[in-house]
Amino acid sequence: MDLLRTLLGLLCISTQTISCATVSLQQVPSESPSAVIGTSEARFIFPPDSSGVYTWNIPHPNAYSGDAEFIWEVTWQPPRDNLGRTPDELSLISRWLPGGPKRGSLSELVSTIRLEKATVCLSCDLASVVDADPGLVASVENGRVVFRVLGADAVRRIFPVVPDSVTFKRRVGGTTEPRSVPVTRGND
């Protein structure tokens, strides 16, 4: 009888431990980037950012107006027939400006930058043609940079053909961290 009680006690402790571990795993946000493209919204979520405070526009001898300081990009390969005619990148680039250093949170930094789309230029010497789109929004949610394409028209303009995968790139300092992920089709 004592053996049976001991075994039942161990089983209960094991069950409680497993359920505690399961609950805590569900509360931990994913470290991976994610890409979801639906008919009326596309959403690209970068991995969590570990920097608590950012400093930008730091004067230095090689600084020039427009020099890229921080970059977040989502790129994809459009079909060969669309190459050079439809966007292949969304980018959020913090560019150096004179006037001294600014210091703040990731949300404060991102709020000062415009999310843009880019299309590779096949007929010119430029790497791509970059422009704004009214359907593009960048924000920070739970320490993660989020790109959103809002509205069915904007989604069709930017993704006339939904790619199978996208590549996330983040350059903070001199380090670039590319990660390719499959695109999930949204049910909106």
Order of alpha helices (4+ residues) and beta strands (2+ residues): alpha-beta-beta-beta-beta-beta-beta-alpha-beta-beta-beta-beta-alpha-beta-beta-beta
